[in-house]
């Protein structure tokens, strides 16, 4: 069985604004029926990249294919196959929530049932409320409903859970997971690392308009430089023998009296070395915990910790 072509394929994308290069030779690929999270600091080029894929901006260089089509000029045949959830919602301020969704549904050949979608996204109680009077979370959920009501093959979601409470956020996560199960490809941008780690099959981290890391959340966190093993034991044990027994590059310290930490890639051999060392000291390692770097740790390691405007 042949592999379906990618839903989005970007090669060598460049976009300039005057002397500023917003996107500089960027590559990414979104497989059909999968979720890709595009991450990066403010100004890294995420929104520009997405808007080019949506057909709202023209690239200065590179090749972009969305469902096999060049999105430049936003041909009607392509637009009918994609859903877009932009930042800011994109609805008319005075229109009622259900009216807005029905208007978008009327433009689709096979729309989802509007009442069902309002129910799924918890919008039934505000169906007759004007958009401008909806809470931020309700506006976001309505924008998501407008993006998916037409049964798209591909959905672009820009910060889909911004301003939502935990209940609304998890509701949206469940809907995105359902889209993937139905074979819909999803490209989302988010500043929530937990969201990317929970939802994405693949993650692309961009900085200064270029890709600095790409892979599954598990692969990106597995290749982070260090893990940590923490345990409790008798205070004041001599760590010199442990450091000598561990592979080169590992570190060991007593962070607080009786609480020890070993930093490095923790595998069964390293764990055995630590427990044998404790036994040699006449001590038992207790409350042993192994932690790995999170996606947020990897993100900060690659893009820096300074706040950007």
N, C-alpha and C positions, 0 to 999 in steps of 0.2 A: 504494500500500500504506500503510495507516494505521499511525501510530506506536503501539506498545503503551503502555498506561498505566504510570506509574512504579511500581516495586516498593515504594518508600517515598516518601511525600509528607508533609512536616511544614510547617505554617504557623502562625506566631505562638505557638509553644510556650512555655508558662510553667510552672515548677515551683518552689514555695517550700517551705522547711523553717523554720517559724516566721517569724522576721524576715529570714531569709536567702533571697535569690532565687538559686537554683542555675541556672535556665535562664530567660532573659528575652527573650521574643519571637523565638525562634530559628526560622529557615526552612532546610530542606534538601530535596533531591530526589535519589533514587537511581533511575536509569534501569534498566529491565529488562535483564538480561544484562551488567551493568557492575559495576565495582568503585569504591566511594567510600570514601576514607580520611577519617575524622573526627579531626582533630588539635587539640591544645590543651594548655596546661600543666596540672599537677595542680590539681584543683578548678575547672576551666573549665566543667564541665557535660557532658562527653562521656558518662560512664557513666550519668548520670541520663537523658540523652536516649535512649541506646540501650535502657535498661531500660524506658522508657515505650513505645518502639517494639516491644519484645518482649512487652509486656503485663504486666510485673511491677510497674510503678508506674502510677498514674493521674495525668494532667496536671491542673493547676489551670486552665489556659486554653489555647486554641489548638485546631487541628484536626490529627489524626494519622491517616493512612491507610497501612496495610501490606497490600500485595496487594489494595488496594481496600477493606479492612475496617478498622474502628476496633478497635485491639488491646486496648482497655480491657476487662477481664474475661477476656482470653485465650480466646476461643471455640475449641472443639476443632477445628473445621473449618480455622481459621487455623493453629493450632499444628501441625497435620499437614503444613503446607506450608512451614514454616520450620525452620531449624536454628540452634541457639544454642551458642556456645562461650564460656562465662563465664570471668572471671578466677577462678583457684583450681581449675579443672578440673571440679568438680561431681560427682566419682565417689565411691562408697563406699570408705572407706579399706582394708577388708579384701578387697574383691572383686578377682579376677584380671583382668588386662587384657582377655583375650579374652572372659571371661564378661560383663564390663561392656558390651563392644561388642555381644555377642549379645543382651543384655537390651534394649538400645536398638533394635537391628535388629528384634526381635520385636514392637515396638510400631509398626512401619512396614508399610504395605501392599506396597511394592515395594522392599525394602532392597537395597543393594549387597551383594555377596558379602563376608562378614566376613573370610575368609581372604585374599582379594585385597587388601582395604583394609589389613589388618595388614601385608601384604607391601609395599604401596606406601609406607606410612608408616614402614617399618623397625621394626616392632614384633613381628615373628615370634619373635625370640629371647627376648622377655619376655612372650609371650602368657600364660604361666602364673604370672607374677609378680604378687603383690598390689599394688594401686595405691599403697599407702603406701610400698612399697619401690622404686618406679620413680624414676628420676632426674627432675629438673624438666622437662627437655626431653622425656622419654618421656611424662610426665603431660600435657604440652601437646599432644603428637601424638595421644595417646589421646582427649583432649577434642575435638580437631579431627575425629578419626574418628567420634566419637559425634554430632557436629554434622552430618556430611554423609552418614552411612550410610543415612538415610531418603530420599535423593534429593530434597532440598528445592528449592524454587524460589528461596528467599532464605536467606542465611546471615548471621548476626551473629557477628563474630569480635572478641573483646576481647583485645587484645595477643596475637595468635596465636603469635608466636615468642619471647615473653619466656622467658629462661632457656635458650634453645637455642644449640647450637654452630653454626658456619657451615654445616656439612653439613645439619643438621636444618632450619636456616632456609631454605636454598635448596630443600630438598625440599618444604617447606610452600609456598614461593612457586610452585613448579611446580604443586602441586595447586590453589592458588587460581587460577592462570592457566587450568588445565584446567576448573575450574568455570565461569569466564567463557565459555570457548569452548563449553561445553555449554548456555549460556543462563541460568546461575544468577546472580542478583544477589548481590553481597557488600558488606556494610557492615562496615568494620573500623576499630578504633581502634588506634593504635600510637604509641609514642614514637620509633620508628626512622624518621627522615626518608628514609633510603635505601629502606626498605621501601615507604613511601608513594609515593616517586618512581618506583620500579620497577613497582609493581603497579597503582596507581590510575588510573582514567580521569578521575576528578574528585576534588578535595581541598576539604574545608571546614575552615577554621581557626576555632576558637571561643576566646573569652576572656571571662571574667566572664559566661558564659551567653549571649553573643551572637556572631553570625557576624562575623568581622573580615576574612575573605577567602574567596573561592570561585572555583574554576576548575580547569582541567587543570594538572598539574605544569608542563607547558611554558609555559602562559599565565602562571602565577604567577611563574615564574622569569624569563620574558621581560619582564615588567613591573616587575621589580625595578629600583631606581633606577640602578644602575651595572654596567657590565662593566669589565674591565681588559684592556689589551693590554700585554704585557711583551716586551722585546727587549734584546739586548746590542749595544753599539756602543762606539766610542771614548769613553773617560772624559772628563768635564769639558766636554761640549758645552753651549753656551748655550741654555737652554730658552725664553728670552723670545720668540723668533721662532715657535717651535712653539706656545706658548700663544696667541699672537696669531692664528695661522692656524687653530686649532681653533675649533669652535663655542662659543658662550657656555656656561659651566657645566662645561666639561671642565677636567681638571687633569693636569699632567705633572710628573714628579719623577724624579730620579736616586736610587733607593733605596739602592744600593750603587755604588761606582765602576764605571762601565761597564754598569750594569744600570738600565734605564729602565722606567717604568710610566706609562701614560696611562689615566685613569679617565673613563668616560662610555660612551654607547652606541656600540659599535664597528660601523661599517658600511663598505662598500667605499670610500666617499668619505673617511672618516676615516683608513682604512688608507693610502690614496693620499697624503693630506696628510703622514702621518708618514714614509713612505718618501721622498717628495720633499724633506722637510726634512732627512732624513739625507743624501740625495744632495747637497744644497746645502752640507752641512757636510763633504763629502768622506768620508762614512762609509757603511758598509753595515749595515743592520739585520739582525742574526743572531738565530737561535733565537726567532723571533716566536711568541708564544702568546697566544690570546684565551681568556679564561675568563669565565663568567657566574656570577651568584649562584646558589647551590644552594637547594633548598627549605628546608634548615636555616637558611640566611642569611635568607630571607624570613620564616620562622617567628619567629626571634629578633628581627627588625626589628619585627614586628607585636606580639609578646607580651612583649618585654623579655628581658633576660639574667639577671635576678635569680632565684635559686633559691627556689621556693615550697614550703611544707609541704603 
